[in-house]
Amino acid sequence: MSNPPNSASLPDQLRRRLGVSDAVMIGLGSMIGAGIFAALAPAARAAGSGLLIGLAVAAVVAYCNATSSARLAALYPASGGTYVYGRERLGEFWGYLAGWAFVVGKTASCAAMALTVGSYVWPGQAHAVAVAAVVALTAVNYTGVQKSALLTRIVVAVVLAVLAAVVVSASVSGAADAGRLNVGSDATFGGVLQASGLLFFAFAGYARIATLGEEVRHPARTIPRAIPVALGITLAVYAAVAVSVLSVLGPQQLADSEAPLADAARAAGAEWLVPVVRVGAPIAALGSLLALILGVSRTTLAMARDRHLPHTLAAVHPRFQVPHRAELVVGAVVAVVAATADLRGAIGFSSFGVLAYYAVANASAWTLTPAEGRPARIIPLAGLAGCLALAFALPPASAITGAAVLAAGAAVYGVRRALTIHRT
């Protein structure tokens, strides 16, 4: 297997500026975002009283994926994440397919986050606000990853404060009832799996640390530390929020809620907290959108270097040291999708693409040797099986559309490969 090229030898290489705390914050900004404000209600509709089991399953799959990704990122600290790992460990096609799944799926996720901002800030003009948010955050990313990391720190701090207020208010109120946490007969195996797939959407941000591998200082040490720390904090936060909200609302009321955290604050008698939550939600979505655009543009950069995407997108700005053309193109595509797409459809489609991406990551980690830092065999195996199970447990429309788009990407690769062979 080939090692990544020396960063000093390429004019389109990015500069290593991020430390452990920066990487952790970018991961938190990706995970602790709009998902926790929006995913609990549809997950409760799918799993009923089995919501917490669904959260636990999503957490296990996320842990396996994170462990596999961390080991691979330490070995291949280049922009692109699983696009690079799949190419190096499984072959060019699998790397390409992972990159395709990530770029397409996360572009939809960017649009979903932007639409979440719009729906909270100005419901009547949600699409216009979404486009404005994409333009503004693309401009922030264009001026340098360090400024993006600083803004992410601020967003994470605000969102954690809002979530902490909801957890404390719900937990100490007389409306909280531990009996609402019990699993009843309404929880089914298929429903729990579908809830896990929906909740996984909110966990998937740790990939952002790996896709920024080329901009992290001492990646062999920093990435394996940053990914589990970011995931562990996120798991603790999500578990605390899910337990407190479920104990106040119960599974049925949670399933019917349009704004579950705001409704939980209201049920707990903390009316003052409701407008705070409604401000916190778009801030969280902006944090997720900021980190998502970072990750998609870096994978686009890596694929452009290998000419799977137009090579002109591989350029790095001489002053800001960012893949400026890739960021502008990604921002433009996300703005178009945000102006036209449906929020629920974007989330389902994105979940399928992300799970396919991590399936390739786990398959890649399976090929590592002990000398290369291979995790226990059960971890990539469980991660691969979990990704496939959750992907096809998603609503049928999401699974079918996602599979069709992956097949289209594979067909494009096949045609391009055939034309290359024909020319030679």
SULSUL-V316673 format. One record per residue. RES is the residue in three letters. SS is DSSP state (@ for helix, = for strand, . for the rest). Layout:
((RES,SS) (RES,SS))
This chain:
((MET,.) (SER,.) (ASN,.) (PRO,.) (PRO,.) (ASN,.) (SER,@) (ALA,@) (SER,@) (LEU,.) (PRO,.) (ASP,.) (GLN,.) (LEU,.) (ARG,.) (ARG,.) (ARG,.) (LEU,=) (GLY,.) (VAL,@) (SER,@) (ASP,@) (ALA,@) (VAL,@) (MET,@) (ILE,@) (GLY,@) (LEU,@) (GLY,@) (SER,@) (MET,@) (ILE,.) (GLY,.) (ALA,@) (GLY,@) (ILE,@) (PHE,@) (ALA,@) (ALA,@) (LEU,@) (ALA,@) (PRO,@) (ALA,@) (ALA,@) (ARG,@) (ALA,@) (ALA,@) (GLY,@) (SER,@) (GLY,@) (LEU,@) (LEU,@) (ILE,@) (GLY,@) (LEU,@) (ALA,@) (VAL,@) (ALA,@) (ALA,@) (VAL,@) (VAL,@) (ALA,@) (TYR,@) (CYS,@) (ASN,@) (ALA,@) (THR,@) (SER,@) (SER,@) (ALA,@) (ARG,@) (LEU,@) (ALA,@) (ALA,@) (LEU,@) (TYR,.) (PRO,.) (ALA,.) (SER,.) (GLY,.) (GLY,.) (THR,@) (TYR,@) (VAL,@) (TYR,@) (GLY,@) (ARG,@) (GLU,@) (ARG,@) (LEU,.) (GLY,.) (GLU,@) (PHE,@) (TRP,@) (GLY,@) (TYR,@) (LEU,@) (ALA,@) (GLY,@) (TRP,@) (ALA,@) (PHE,@) (VAL,@) (VAL,@) (GLY,@) (LYS,@) (THR,@) (ALA,@) (SER,@) (CYS,@) (ALA,@) (ALA,@) (MET,@) (ALA,@) (LEU,@) (THR,@) (VAL,@) (GLY,@) (SER,@) (TYR,@) (VAL,@) (TRP,.) (PRO,@) (GLY,@) (GLN,@) (ALA,@) (HIS,@) (ALA,@) (VAL,@) (ALA,@) (VAL,@) (ALA,@) (ALA,@) (VAL,@) (VAL,@) (ALA,@) (LEU,@) (THR,@) (ALA,@) (VAL,@) (ASN,@) (TYR,@) (THR,.) (GLY,.) (VAL,@) (GLN,@) (LYS,@) (SER,@) (ALA,@) (LEU,@) (LEU,@) (THR,@) (ARG,@) (ILE,@) (VAL,@) (VAL,@) (ALA,@) (VAL,@) (VAL,@) (LEU,@) (ALA,@) (VAL,@) (LEU,@) (ALA,@) (ALA,@) (VAL,@) (VAL,@) (VAL,@) (SER,@) (ALA,@) (SER,@) (VAL,@) (SER,.) (GLY,.) (ALA,.) (ALA,.) (ASP,.) (ALA,@) (GLY,@) (ARG,@) (LEU,@) (ASN,.) (VAL,.) (GLY,.) (SER,.) (ASP,.) (ALA,.) (THR,.) (PHE,@) (GLY,@) (GLY,@) (VAL,@) (LEU,@) (GLN,@) (ALA,@) (SER,@) (GLY,@) (LEU,@) (LEU,@) (PHE,@) (PHE,@) (ALA,@) (PHE,@) (ALA,@) (GLY,@) (TYR,@) (ALA,@) (ARG,@) (ILE,@) (ALA,@) (THR,@) (LEU,.) (GLY,@) (GLU,@) (GLU,@) (VAL,=) (ARG,.) (HIS,.) (PRO,@) (ALA,@) (ARG,@) (THR,@) (ILE,@) (PRO,@) (ARG,@) (ALA,@) (ILE,@) (PRO,@) (VAL,@) (ALA,@) (LEU,@) (GLY,@) (ILE,@) (THR,@) (LEU,@) (ALA,@) (VAL,@) (TYR,@) (ALA,@) (ALA,@) (VAL,@) (ALA,@) (VAL,@) (SER,@) (VAL,@) (LEU,@) (SER,@) (VAL,@) (LEU,@) (GLY,@) (PRO,@) (GLN,@) (GLN,@) (LEU,@) (ALA,@) (ASP,@) (SER,.) (GLU,.) (ALA,.) (PRO,@) (LEU,@) (ALA,@) (ASP,@) (ALA,@) (ALA,@) (ARG,@) (ALA,@) (ALA,.) (GLY,.) (ALA,.) (GLU,@) (TRP,@) (LEU,@) (VAL,@) (PRO,@) (VAL,@) (VAL,@) (ARG,@) (VAL,@) (GLY,@) (ALA,@) (PRO,@) (ILE,@) (ALA,@) (ALA,@) (LEU,@) (GLY,@) (SER,@) (LEU,@) (LEU,@) (ALA,@) (LEU,@) (ILE,@) (LEU,@) (GLY,@) (VAL,@) (SER,@) (ARG,@) (THR,@) (THR,@) (LEU,@) (ALA,@) (MET,@) (ALA,@) (ARG,@) (ASP,.) (ARG,.) (HIS,.) (LEU,.) (PRO,.) (HIS,@) (THR,@) (LEU,@) (ALA,@) (ALA,.) (VAL,.) (HIS,.) (PRO,.) (ARG,.) (PHE,.) (GLN,.) (VAL,.) (PRO,.) (HIS,@) (ARG,@) (ALA,@) (GLU,@) (LEU,@) (VAL,@) (VAL,@) (GLY,@) (ALA,@) (VAL,@) (VAL,@) (ALA,@) (VAL,@) (VAL,@) (ALA,@) (ALA,@) (THR,@) (ALA,.) (ASP,.) (LEU,@) (ARG,@) (GLY,@) (ALA,@) (ILE,@) (GLY,@) (PHE,@) (SER,@) (SER,@) (PHE,@) (GLY,@) (VAL,@) (LEU,@) (ALA,@) (TYR,@) (TYR,@) (ALA,@) (VAL,@) (ALA,@) (ASN,@) (ALA,@) (SER,@) (ALA,@) (TRP,@) (THR,.) (LEU,.) (THR,.) (PRO,@) (ALA,@) (GLU,@) (GLY,.) (ARG,.) (PRO,.) (ALA,.) (ARG,@) (ILE,@) (ILE,@) (PRO,@) (LEU,@) (ALA,@) (GLY,@) (LEU,@) (ALA,@) (GLY,@) (CYS,@) (LEU,@) (ALA,@) (LEU,@) (ALA,@) (PHE,@) (ALA,@) (LEU,.) (PRO,.) (PRO,@) (ALA,@) (SER,@) (ALA,@) (ILE,@) (THR,@) (GLY,@) (ALA,@) (ALA,@) (VAL,@) (LEU,@) (ALA,@) (ALA,@) (GLY,@) (ALA,@) (ALA,@) (VAL,@) (TYR,@) (GLY,@) (VAL,@) (ARG,@) (ARG,@) (ALA,@) (LEU,@) (THR,@) (ILE,@) (HIS,@) (ARG,@) (THR,.))
